[in-house]
Amino acid sequence: MSSTLADEPVESSTDDDDPLTPDQYESLLETLGDAWQVVEEHHLEATYEFPDFETALEFTNEVGELAEAEWHHPDIHLSWGEVGVEMWTHDIGGLHRSDFVMAARMDRIYDDYDEES
């Protein structure tokens, strides 16, 4: 799916970075799983489904560990059998390549859960 993107480093934005434009992020979006969409040309959003609350919580914890390790934190919404994620780079007020790298890594984590069911 998005293994090449998921293997890239998560690079911090700089003062010179502008948010990605649709022309710049469209090919990145196409490499992600079907769960992801760009909302208002501002952030990535996805919803992952799980068979129960416990599994959704385990996934949430893994995404949290990833976020801490990379110091790039999504907004996470946990409910029974579902985890919603919103991702963007706050410093630039929009999307950066690293948001897509993080999304690809979340897809990779989810793929491990999907294979277990």
N, C-alpha and C positions, 0 to 999 in steps of 0.2 A: 504494500500500500504506500506508505510514506516513509519507508525506512531510510532513504538517503537524507531527507529533510530532518528526520528524527535524530540522525547521527551528527548533524551540524552542531557547533557550539552555540550556546545562548549568549549572544553578545549584547552588552548594554548599549543603550542609545547614547548619542553624543549631542552636544549643543548644536551641531551642524545638521542633525537628522530632522527631516520632515516626515510626517505620516505618509505611509505608502498610498499611492493613488490606485484606483481600480485597475488600471492598466498594469501597474506594478505587482499587485497582489493576486490577480486572477489566476495565474499559472500556479502560484503557491496554494491557493484554495483548492484547485483541482487535484492536488496531491493528497489532500486530507480525506478522511473518511466522510461518509454521507451525513454524519451528524452535524457537521460544521457549516455555518453560514456567516457572512459578513453582514452586520446590521448597521444601517445608516452610514456606511463607509467609515465607521469609527471603531468597531470592535468585533471580535469573533465570538460566536455563541454556539454552544452545542448542548444536547441533552443525551445522556447515556442511560440506557434502561437495564435494570437488574431484576432478578427473581424475588428479591426481598430487601428489607432494610439493612440487614447485617452485611450483605455483599456490597450494597451501595456505600455503606460506611467504610468498608475495607478499601474500596476504590478511592473514596474521598481522602482517606489517610495516605494512600500511596501518592496521590496527586499533591497532597500537602507536603509530603517528604520531598518530592521532586521540586516543588516551588521553593522550599527552603534551601535545597542544595544549589539551585540556580539563582536564587534571590530574584525571582520573577513570579509574582503571585497573582493567580486568577481570583475572580469572585466565584465562590462555589456555593451552590444551593442544593442541600441534601434533603430528600424526602423519601418516603417509602418506595423502594424500587426504582428510584430515579435520581440522577445527579445532573444538575445544570451547571454549566461553566461559561463564564464570560472572561475574555482575555483581551487586553490591549496594553499599550505602553503609556502609562500615565504621564511620564516626563514629556512626551511629545504630543499627547492628547489624541492619539490614534494608533494605527497599526504599524508595527515594525516587523522586520523579518523574524526576529526572535519570538514573536507571538505565534507565528506559524510553526516554528521549531517546537515550541512548547506544546502546541496543539497536536503535532505529529507524535510527540512523546506520550501525550495522554491517550491518543489512539492506540499506541503500542501497548500501553498498560491495559487498556480496555480489551484489546485483542486477546490478551492472556485470560481474561475473565470469560470472554466469548467462547474460547476454545474449551474451557472447563464445563460449559453447560451443554 
